[in-house]
C-alpha cells in the first residue's frame, strides 16, 4: 500500500470517515462518544501497512498459492452478537462498538429462539451458546434470551465489561446462578492488569466500575473469566503474573495461570501486514484446520438495514460479505476460506479462540 493511500485512509478516519485499508466501513464512533480515550491505544503494535493485493481472492494468495480453508468439523459453539451498541468507545475495538454505533442492531429474543430451535431440531452437537456485542446487557431482550438458552440446557458464555449495564440486572443474574449454577460463565474484559493501560484503551473512569463488577461476580461465586491483552514487549508470563497479583489483591477467585480463565488475546489490526495462510501452512506450522475457530463455531448477526439475522463464519468478521454464510445454520455449514487478516493474525498464527 502506497504512502498516499495510507494518508487518505488516515484523513478519512480523522474526519469520522468510513473506510479502512480493507475497504470496510468505519463508523467514526469513537469521535462521537463521550469519555472516549483521547490518545492512541497503548496496545497498538507498529507494523508495515497491509499490501492491497493480499486477502483479495478467496482461492489464491497474492503470491498465487492456494489459500488455506477450514471445513466445518462440528458446530460446538454458536455465538449471537447482541448488537454493536456499547457503553464504552475503546481506542481499538475490532467491531467499533460504542454508544452510537448500531451497525449491528439489537437481535431479538425471538430470533435467538429460532436458531436455538434449529439447533435442537437438527440434533447438532452444540453445547455452548456465546453472547457478545457491543455490551450484551444493553440489549433490552438479552436476559430473556439468556434465560431461554440456559433453560434449554445449553451452557452460556457472556462477554461483558461488567459495568453499569450488567449491574442493573444483579437480581436476575443471581436467580440464574441459583437455578443453573456454573453453566453460566461471564467473561469480563479487563484489558490490562494496570489501571493506566486499561483506561488508556477504554477511557477514563472505566477501571473501577469494571473491576467492581468483576469482584461482584467473583464474590457471588459465578463462573467468571477475564479477557486481557498484552502491551507491546510484554511477555505472556509477565502479564499472567501481573493479573495474578491484581486478582490476589482484590480477592478475585480466578487462576491467572489457567488460559481458559485468563484469556490473553493477540492484537487485531486489519490494516497491518501479515502473512497469508496457504494450504502448505498446516504442515509448516504443525496445525490442523480442525484447530481453527471456524471449524467449530458460527455467529448470528443482524446488520442494520437487513430484514433479519444472518450467520457469519467468524465472531471477528461480521460485515465482510465473503464471510456471510446464509440465513440458517444448515446453510452456514460450508467451508471457510481464510481470506482476512484476522484469520492469520488471531486464529492461525495467534492460536486464539473466542470460545471457552
N, C-alpha and C positions, 0 to 999 in steps of 0.2 A: 504494500500500500504506500503510495507516494505521500510526500510531506503536505502537498496541497489538499489531498483527500483527508488526512488527519486533521488539518486546520479547519476544514469545512465542518467535519463532524464535531470538533470541539466547540466551534461557534454555535452550531445548532443546539448542542446540549446546554451551553451557557444561556441561550435565549429561551430555554424550555422547549426546544425543538424535539422532533420525534424520530430521529434516525440514528442508528448505531452503525458500527463498522460492518455488521452483517445485514444491514438493511431492515432491521427490526425496529418497531416503534418504541419511542420513549414518551413518557407522559409529562415530563417536567415536574413530577410530583414533589420532588424534594424542595424545589424553589417556591412552591405554592403552600408549604406547610409550616406551621409554627413549631418552634422548639426543634427544628432540624439541626443537625450538626453543621457548624459553619465552615469547617475545613475539610481537607481530603481524608479519606478513610485511612486509619493507621495500619490497616491490614493490606493496603494496596501493594502489590508486587510489581516492580518495574520490569517491563518486558517489551520486546520489539512488537510492532503492530502486526496483526494477522494479515498476510497477503490475501487479496480479494479472490484469487483463484483457488484457495483452499476451501474445502467444505462446500463446493459449488455443485457437485454432481453426486447423486446418491449411489452410483455404481462405481465410480472411479475417483481416485485421489488426483491432486494437481500433478503428480508425477506419472499418472497413467496406470497406477497399480490398483488392483481390485480392492474395493473398500470393504472393511470388516462389517459383518452383520451379526445380529443376535436374534435367533428364533425364540419364540415363546416356549419355555420349558413347562411352566405351570404357573397359574395365577395365584401366588401366595398372599400378596398384599394388594388391596385396591384402595387407592387414595381418592379423596374428594378435596378439591380446592373450594373452600367455603366462600371465596371472594377476595379480591386484592385490597379491599379497604382495611386499613390498619390504624391504630392509634399512634404509630411512630412513622417517621420518614428517615430511614437509615441512610448513611453515606453511600453504601453499596448494597443494594438489595437486588438479587438476581431477577426478581419479578416486579421490582419498583413499587412495592406496596407502600401505601401512605394514606393519610386521612382523606385524600381527594381522588385517588386513582381507583376507578371502578371498571377497569378494562376487563376484569373477570367479575361478573355481577354475583350477588349472593345466590348460591344454589339453594333450592328449596328442599324441605324435608320430604315432600312427595317425590321429587326427582331422585333423591338418595334412596328412598324406599323402593323405587322402581328398579334400581341397579342391584339392591340387596335381594329383591325378588328374583332377578335374573341369576344371581349367584346361587341362590337356593334351588331354583328350578333346573339349573344346568348341572347341578352337583359338582361345581368347580371346587378345587381343593383349597379355597381361600379361607384363611383362618384369621387374618388381621385386616382391619379397616383403619386407614390413616386419614387424618384431617389436618389440612394445612391452610394457609392463607397467603397474604393478609393475616389478620388475627381472627381465628375461628370464633372466639367468644363475642365478636361484634355482630356476627350474623344472628338476627333475631330468632331464627329457627334452629340454631345449632344444637341447643340442649335437646330438642325433640329428636333430631337425627342421631345424636349420640346415644340417647336412651334407646331408640329403636335398634341401633347397632348392637348394643350390649344385651338387650332383651332377646335378640335372635341368637345369641351365643357366640358372636364374634368377639375377639379381642379388639380393643380400640387404642390407637396411638394418636394423641393430640399434640400438635406443635403450637406452643403459645409463648408469649413473653411474660405471662403470669402477672400482668399489671392490672389496672382497674377493670378492664372488660371481664377478666376472669374472676376477679374478687367479688363482683356483683352477684355471682352465681354460687357462692360458697355453700349455701344450704342445699341446693340441688346436687352439687358435686359430692357433698358428704352423704347424701341419700344414695347416690350411685355407688359410692365407695362401700357403703353398708350392704348394698344388695349384690354388687358384682366384684367387690374386692380388687385384687391386683390384676384383673383382666383389663382394667383401665390404666393406661400409662400416660402421663403428661410429661412431654419433653420441653424443657424451658430453655429459651435462647438467652444465654448469658455469654456474650461474645468474648469476654476475657475475664481472667481472674483478678484484674485490677479495675478500679472504678474509672481511672483516667482513660484507658483504652476503650472500655465498654462505652463510655459516654461520648468519646470522640467519634465512635461509629453510630451510636443510637440517639445521641442528642442529650442535652443537659436534663438533669432530674429523671433519668431513666434507670439509674443504677439501684438506688434504694428501693423504689417500688418493685422492681423486678426481683431483687434479692429477697425482699419481704414476702413476695408471693411464692417464691421457691421454698422459703423456710416454712411458710404456712402449709404447703403441700407435704413437706417432709415431716413436720410436727404432727400431722394428722395421718401419717403412715400411708399416704398414696404411693403407688408405684411411680417413681419420678426419675427423670434423667435430665441431663443438661447437654445442650449443643453449644460448642465453643469454636474458637478459631485460633490460629497461630499468627503472631506478629512476624514480619519478615526477620529471618535469622533466629527465631525462637524454635528450639527443638521440641519434638513431641514429648520427650521425657520431662523437660523443664516445664512445659505447660501443665502436664499432669501433676507435677509437684506443686505448682502454683495453685491449681484448683483444689488439690488435696488440703493445702493449708487453709484456703478460704472455707472449704466445707467444714473442716475441723473447728475453725474459729467461730463459725455461725451455727454449729450444731446441726448441720445438714447431713442426712444419712445417705450419702452417695459415695460409692467406692470409685475414686478418680482413676484407679488402675483398670477398671472394667470398661472396655471400649463400647459396650452396649449401654452403659450408664453415663459415661462422659464421651460424647461423640465429637471428635475434633475434625471439622470439615476442611478440605482443601479450598483455596480461594478460586472463585469463578470470575473470569473476565473474558467475555466472548470476543473482545477486540484485541486480545493479546495472542501472540503467535504460540502455536502448539503443534506438535506432530500429528498428522492424520493417522488413523488406525487402519491398517491393511489386513488382509487375511493372513499374511505371514506373521503379524504381530503376536498372535496367540502363542505360537511356538517360541518366538523370541522372548516374550515376557513370561512364559510358562503360566499362561492363563487360559481359561476356557470361556467361550461365550456364555455358558451357563452361570458364570460368576458375576455377570453384569446385571445391574438393577432391572433393566427392561426385559430380562429373561423371566422374571417372576413378579412383575408389578405393572400396573397401569394407573393413570389418574383421570378422573372425570372433572371437566371444567365447563363452565357456562360463560362463553365470551359475550361481551356486550354487543348487542345488535343481532345475535344469532337466536333462532327460535327456541332452542333448547340445548341441553348439555351435549358435549361430545367427549370422546375418550382419547386422551393423549398418550403417547408411548411413554412419556417420562414426566416426572414431577418437576423437572427443571426447565422444560421446554414447552410451555403451554400455548404459545402463539404461532410457532413455526408450522405452516401447513404441511410440510413434509413429515411431521410427527403426529398429525391428526389421523387417528385410526378408524374413525367412524362413530356412529351413534350408540352402538351396542357393544357389549363385551365380546359377543361372538365375532363381530366384525374386527375387533381390536386384537385378535389372537395372531396376527400375521408377524412376519419377520421385520426387524427394525434395522435400517441402515444407519451406521454410526457417523452421520453426516452433520455434526455440530461440534464446535469446540468443547462444549460441556461433556460430550461423550468421551473425549480423550482426557481432558483435564480432571474431571470429577470422578468418572467411573472407571475407565480402563487404567490410566496412569495414576490417578489419585486413589484408586481402590476403595472409594466411598460408596455408601448406600444410605438412602433416606429411611429405610425400614429399621425396625428394632433388631 
